[in-house]
Every structure is written in structure tokens, then in C-alpha cells.
Amino acid sequence: MLMRRNAPAPDAHGALMDANYRFQRHIYDLTRKYYLLGRDHLIDGLDAGADSQVLEVGCGTGRNMIAAARRWPSARFTGLDISAAMLETARASIARQKLDQRIALVEADACDFASNTALADRQFDRIFFSYTLSMIPAWECAIEEGLDALAPGGSLHIVDFGQQERLPRPFRAALFAWLRQFHVSPRGDLRPVLEEAAQRHGRRIDYRPLYRGYAWSAVLR
């Protein structure tokens, strides 16, 4: 059975993320492109056809939503984030790109879709997490929420920090120490948690390390 971890209350975590990104959000996309590797590979693999409903959990500044909307022009997108500050930036970016008719934004807890009327009882053809599970305290619950919200035949896509297993130990130590400053915790047990979730939900998993273990990628179909 899934072990659910204790997590801060959603309001507290939202406030923490707002404080964390109040100023960073203005330079977030410029700086993160150098080390959030594998995001565009995930977007290319969505295969979001006509009228597909796509949800990004932890959409941040909207960068991935904009890229995905361009890559899959017949799909419709929803971005979820717990940080009002990040959503403010996302909303402005999406409007500048004239994509606000195809991308909706929702302030919500990744571990409780049902608490938001825009998400309750909805199903999505594609759901993706891009470098967000390492920032969600009760990340196993977020995976469960995602799997429960998939439409029949849908798929869940993940890319996040790996354990740097084929990279030098000093690099791993330095990276993890730096990430902790931003409340980021790479999930060393991501693969077994996903395998167990896939088995319970009757799905198969395609898991692979990227860039010598710098990142991990997974798709549950």
C-alpha cells in the first residue's frame, strides 16, 4: 500500500513557494534552462492530438505550457500551481504569446485536485510533472492524484532530478547542497514508488535515466 508522507498544510506550502519565487520568478526561465534538462524531450513525447486535454502539475512560470501548446497546437492545456506569485508570471507570459484561449491556469494543491472546482471530476489525456515532484512534500500523493485524473488511454509523464549515479560524487554533493537552498529534494525512491503505483493502477511504466543519471524520466501508460 502507498505510504503517504506527512506534509505541510497547502496554505503553508503555497506561502513558502511564493516567498521562494517572489523575486526568482522574474529570472527563473533564463537561469533554469541550463540545468532543468529533459523538459523538451518530455513535451515532444506527449503525443497530444486533436482535442487532447493536457494538465501540467506545478506549471510555474508557464514556460512548459507555452512550449507544449506550440508543439501540440490542437490540444488544450491546464496548468496547476500552488504559488500565486508563479501563476501571476505565467498568466502574463501566456497572454503575451496570445495563448490564453488554449491555456487555463488553476491555483491548487497538487495533492488535492478535488478541492478546486476547475479540476474536480475532470479527466485528462496527458498529465505531466516537470521537475516538480522534487518540490512537492507529499509527492507520492501527487502521483496518485495524477493517476486518478487520467482519462482511459491517458498517460502520465515525469522528468525530474535523478541521483547523479554515473556522475562524479563531488558534483552530486555540490548539486544537492545547492538544490536544498531552493527546497528541492531529488527523490531517490522515485522508481520503486512509480513501479508500485503502476502495478496498482494496471499501467506499464517506461523508466529511463537521462544524462548519466542527472535526470530521470518516466511514462506510465
N, C-alpha and C positions, 0 to 999 in steps of 0.2 A: 504494500500500500504506500502511496505517496506520503512522504514526510514533509509536512508544511512547517516552515520556519517562522519563528516569531518575527514580526516586522513592526516598524513604527507606524503610527496611525497615518492614513493617507494625507490628512491636512498637514501633519508634521513633515512628512517626506516631501510634499509639494513645496512647503516653505523652504526646506533645505535646498531643493533644486532651484528654486527662484533665487535664493541667496548665492548659490554656487555659480549660476549663469547670468546673474543680473548684468554684469559687465562683459563676461566672456562671450555672450551670445552675439555680440557685435563683430567679433573676430573669429568665431567658432569655425565657420566653414573654411576660412582661409588657412587656419592652423591645422585643423583635423585631417585635411586631405592627405597629409604626409604620413599619417600613421593609422588611420581607420581603413585598413586595406581590405579589399574584397567586397566592398559595398556595391560597386557597379557590376561585379560578377553576379551577385545575388539578384540585382534588378534585371539583368539580362535573362536570368533563369526563371523569372516569374511566369513567363508564358501567359500573360493576362490578355485574353482575347476579347472580342466584342462583348460589351455589357458586363464584363467581369467586375465584381466588387472586390476591391483590394483594401486591406487595412494595414497600416504601419503602426506598431505599438512602440511608443517612445519616439515620436516623429521629430522632436527637437525643433530646429530652425526651418524644417520643411525641405531641406536640400534633397533628401532621397525621394520625397513625394514628387517634387518637380522633375527630377531626373526620370522617375518611373512613369510619370504622366507623358513625358515626351517620348519615352521608349515604347510605351503601350498606349497609343492615342485613342483607342476605342474603349478603354477601361475607365472606371470611375473609382476614385480614391477617398479614403477617410484616414486622417491622421489623429492619433490619440497621444496625449502627453499630460503629465500631472503638473507640469510647470506652466503657469500663466505667462511668465516672462518669455519663455521659449515660444509659446504659441503666438504671442504678440509679434515676435520677429518672423515666425513662419507665415502668419497672416499677411504681413506686409510684403514678404518675398513672393508669395503666391499671387497676390494681387498685381505686383509689378510684372509678373510673367503672364498675366491675363489667364490664369488657370483656376480662378476662384469658382468657376462654374463646374469644374470637374473634381476639385479637391475640397472636401469638407474637413474642418478641424473640430476636435472634441477635447475638452479638458476633463480627464477622467483618470481613475486608478487602474493600472494595468492588471490588478488582481481582483477587480470587481466591475466587470462590464455592466452588469445588471443595474448598478446604481445610477447609470446615466441613461436617460430616456432615448438618446440618439443611438445607443448601442444595444439596449435591452432587446432580446429576442431576434436580433439581426444575425444573419449568416453571411460569411464572406468566402469568396472563391480562393483568394490568396490572403494569407496573413504573414507579415514578416517582422522580425526583430533584428535590427542592425545596430550592434554594439550597445544594446540596452539591457540585456539580461545581467550584465556585469554591474549595472547600476540600480537594479530593482531588488530591494532587500529580500522579498519573498518571491524570488524569481521562478521557483518551481510552480507556484500558484499562477503566475502569469502564463506559463506554458500551458497549464490546464485550461485557463480561460480561453487561450487562443485555440486549442484543440476543440473545445466545446463549441466555439463560434464558427467552426469551419462548415461550409456547405458540403453536401455529398459530392465526392470527387475533388474536393478542395485540397490545398496543400499549405503547410506551414514552413517558412524559410527562416533560417538563422545564420548570422555571421557575428562572431564576437572574438574577443581575445582568447588565444589558446594559452598553453603553458610554456611556450617557447622551448619545447622539448628537444629541438635539434639546433638550437642557437646557444651561444656561449653563456655560461652561468652568470658572469658579471652583467651581461646585457639583461638577462631576466631579472636579476635583483634590482638593477637600476630602473628598469621599466616599471616593475611592480611598485617600487617605492614612490615613483613619480605619479603613477595612477592613483595611489591611495590619497594623494592630496586633493583629488577630484572626486573622492568617494566611489572609485571604480575598483571592483574586486573580480578579476578573472575567475571563472567558475571551473575549478579543476575537475569536478564531478559532473560536468555538463553531459558528457557522452552517456554514462550509465543512467542518469536521470531521463534523458531523451529516449534511450532504449526501453526503459521500463514504461514510460508514458506511451510510446509507440505500441508496445505489446498490449497494454490495457485498452487502447483505443482502436486496435485492429489495423494499425498502419505499419508500413515499412519505412525504414529510415536509411537515408543515404548520407553518411557522415564522412567528412574528409578534412584532414589538416591542410592548411594553406601556408605557403612561405615558411617552410621548415617548422611549422607549429606556431608561428607568430599569431595566426588566427585559426579558428575552427569554423567549419561550415557544415550545416546540416539541413536536410529537407525531409519532412515527414509527409508521406503521401497516403 
